[in-house]
Amino acid sequence: MGRGKGGEEYCVACGAAVLCCCVTVLAVGLAGLGIAKIVMGAIYLHHCDIEKMIPIYLIVSGVVPLFFSSFSRRDEDRGFGVADICGLLAFLFNTAWLVCGSIWVYPNYGKLTSDQYVPCSETVKNQCVRGTCSMTFMTFAFSMVTIDWICFGLGMAFLASVYCRAACRD
């Protein structure tokens, strides 16, 4: 009994099903992270004195991808359109916002985790760190910025491979 076309079609169908499941899990996971960012940013909005922009960074970085994901559908018959422009603007904004978040989060996380961390108080006014922030919140923000950079890098690698394959076919 030889393997015929039925086996190949089965493998293609299984591969498509696995790919569909992976994309769905990834999309749901990223949406969940976006919602978690919004919630944590809202909870600590007025409770992070070391850098007031960190909660705002989390809220915006959670809202923008959820908002702009509605522009991701593309009609193949059209050329470059409004959805493409909105997608490009969202990408540029997210990239700039990720750089800003890194500037706000990484140094302050380093201050809070340093062995020399001494918060300023009425008795300690020299060689101290002004402001404070929950270590749980800062660890969450640090993790989210790091995950965002990982996703950015993987996304760039994916786009580069798609463009390279398209260029090789032409």
Secondary structure, DSSP 8 states (H G I E B T S, - for coil): ----HHHHHHHHHHHHHHHHHHHHHHHHHHHHHHHHHHHHHHHTTTSBTT-THHHHHHHHHHHHHHHHGGG----TTS-S-HHHHHHHHHHHHHHHHHHHHHHHHHHHHHHHHSTT--B--SS--SS-B-S-B-HHHHHHHHHHHHHHHHHHHHHHHHHHHHHHHHHHH-
